Amino acid sequence: MERDGQLELYGIVADRLKEAHARVRALQVPEGVRMALSRKLLVITSAAKHDLADAAKRLERLMNDLDEGRFPEDPDTDGSP
């Protein structure tokens, strides 16, 4: 029975990752920010292979950040106005 739950979680995480990738592609942000978000998604994808529950939590946090407009700093800027 636990295996069924694990398979269901894989499906949920896979669907959410697809949604997250689509959202990141559609964002109107500098390329450096988009690349940082894409790297986060790659880390989450990799983590899902080893610890699915942790990957699901990380993905949920990232999706919440996207919902609330919290993005990483653009590494191509020096922070000055």
Secondary structure as UniProt FT lines:
FT   HELIX           2..26
FT   HELIX           31..48
FT   TURN            49..50
FT   HELIX           52..67
FT   TURN            68..69
FT   TURN            75..76
//
